[in-house]
Amino acid sequence: MIKLTRRQALLTGVATAATTASMPFAASAQDGGFISVIVNDPANPYWFTEGEVAKATAEELGYSATVSAHRGDTNVESNLVDAAITNNAVAIILDPANADGSVGVVRKATDAGIPVFLVNAEINESGIAIGQLVSNNAQGAALGAIAWQEIVGEEAKFVEFYGNPADNNAATRSNGYNTVLSQYPGLEKVAEEVANWDRTQGYNKMQSIMQATPEFDAVISGNDEMALGAIAAMKEAGRLDGVTVGGFDGSPDAVEAIKAGEMAYTVLQPVAVFSREAVIQADHYIKNGSAMVSEEKQLFDCLLITPDNVGNYTAAFTLSG
Amino acid sequence: MTDETSKMTDTPNASQAKPKGAFDIGHLILEGRAFFALIAIIAVFSFLSPNYATVSNFLIMMNQSAIFGLLAVGMVLVILNGGIDLSVGSVLGLAGVFAGFLMQGVELQWAGVILYPPVWAVVVLTIGLGAFVGYVNGVLIAIFKVPAFVATLGSLYVARGVALLMTNGLTFNNLDGSPELGNTGFNWLGFNRLAGVPIGVWILITVATLAGLLLTRTAFGRWLYASGGNARAADLSGVPVKRVQITVYMLSGMCAAIAGLVLSSQLTSAGPNAGFTYELTAIAAVVVGGASLMGGRGTVRGTLLGTFVIVFLSAGLVITGVSFYWQTVFTGAVIVLAVMLNSIQYGGLGKRS
């Protein structure tokens, strides 16, 4: 029995120690108050950057901040917003889990008197959040497609990878690509596959495509992960030479692939820019009680990363100079 | 100390909740461990954050517990029976989507009308759907002898797939109904309060009380403990083992459907991905609450305490700003510790009696 209680005491001790160890930054609340940053899933470098940049900006402006993650679950998101309300947050920076499903939690926070700034994704209702700061996906897709066409030329057989159909961005990007590419009758799409933004699915789908379609000379993908999966499959089959691959997102892995000459370009989503901007706007709202930018929906233009400017990629999702 | 020993020493004892009387301090700590853990969690977080031990935060945490608590109460019935129900998270999602679908109006092509069922009918039909999924699980397991793990794993995929099919991957957002159609009031479930306590909590209290009475005061409850402890012995002594088995899966499905209704009402939206991996949280709550995964041991009270431990812990970690990586580590550690104590209790102490 003694052994047993000792075990319990040990665990409680460990739990307490670890809790207090990770506490200081929350406890040492700076004067400005507390800003809650809620992102999707920090296991993905994109969302990790989003959260870290927002937190760093908040601390720079004299607030205390924590980053938490809902992983796409609207119930978890709701619980995190509850915790922010309990902690008397002065603002919430939220990457919404679901365009429709997150409307309720944004309203809940707003009703509790906390201004909400949405980043990266929109909700299908305006007038609740103070700001919705997102990448300009249509502009980014057009930018990518034009760069892609310049490399590929006017005659080519190509494959398109399409993201998760439930995500509006998949359609926006695909429409952007096809608007540009349909102006060139010599460009023939020989296959289009849904790979749900996922690298493994991009890999598997590309293997199937290579079985069915012996000839193609270019790939355009809705995001980097699917493009990297396709590259891995083509590399394995020894067919990557002479195939132009274009991605979207500007992830560190894609940048490595550009440096290695496997990927032709990627379109950088300015996540570091808009998550910083969201905190700055929140700061303005807290101090003045009015929105810094009158328009709620704000689009941030994407940038192109090619072998020419890949050296300027100084940190994840950041292109300097 | 292992599951094997606990199985060997397992007796088809129908009334496991009661036997005590050992004045052993260790035994007492073991019996009440979920309770002591809860007290410890509340004490630690109250110390760390001034915002934790407030009435409003307790109400919020109770409300968050309602979802997992409902799933866990259904799950403990199944686990007492020696089974497992992996489909509850998906059934929760499917129930929310089905309720959302009914709220949008059901078009009857052949009659050329659109039916807008009132909210009570939506609730009844949705719970019926949960019962139906549970019935299918129960029949597969009891009649066709498909292992519970496999049968409910199958329904996990099927229910999730049907939810995605019904919505095409999108989310129902308009659950308010309209006064002309007489189907308003769905949000009452998630938003209103009775005597200052959210409706979701009242629903959990009601369901848990009913389940507790079912287990302790009815013949069905004794059958359930008996067939969970030793199905063959129970069968030979005249317990309708198959009927009990099918019924527990139906009850679990109904609990999951109620949880789905409460959740979609709280979030004012019904998405097909709601409840993803919640079956694991429900199983964790049951295990932390002291039930044995081998069946025959466990109580509703313990399960509720287990749920509170998990929810109060994760809410506390969020409020004190502990990083999300640590949150996952702590939750995992609590679950493992609970199972470890279970093995000690059912193995080590079992030998004594």
Interface residues (C-beta under 8 A of the other chain):
Chain A: M1 L4 T5 R7 Q8 L11 T12 A15 T16 A18 T19 T20 S22 M23 F25 A26 A27 P42 T66 V67 S68 A69 G72 D73 T74 N75 S78 N79 L80 D82 A83 I85 T86 N87 N88 N98 A99 D100 G101 V103 G104 V105 R107 N124 N164 P165 A166
Chain B: D24 I25 G26 I29 L30 R33 A40 V44 L48 S49 N51 Y52 T54 S56 N57 I60 Q64 I67 N168 G169 L170 T171 F172 N173 L263 Q266 L267 T268 S269 G271 N273 A274 G275 F276 S314 A315 L317 V318 I319 T320 G321 V322 S323 F324 W326 F330 A333 L337 M340 L341 I344
